[in-house]
């Protein structure tokens, strides 16, 4: 049974633009195993990239949360393991892409 909160969340997710993941981003996501837990618009083990975009985090915050996840930000999901092996440039590429996922007005 869907709660009002999750119904509202799904409504917001349906308004997210659904571009394909750019190849350069997808390569990094695959290399870092992100795609095992996160999908573009589908909840999996972790929130979808669209759901993350709805939080409105800055690119710096996204990078910090990848390296130092905070379970308090996503209590409905299992805690994420820190991703410490990606280069800063790769983290910036992921964060920049997530920040471009905007809701349709």
Secondary structure, 3 states (H helix, E strand, C coil): CCCHHHHHHHHHHHCECCCCCCHHHHHHHHHCCHHHCCCCCCCCCCCCHHHHHHCCCCHHHHHHHHHCCCHHHHCCCCCCCCCCCCCHHHHHHHHHHHHCCCECC
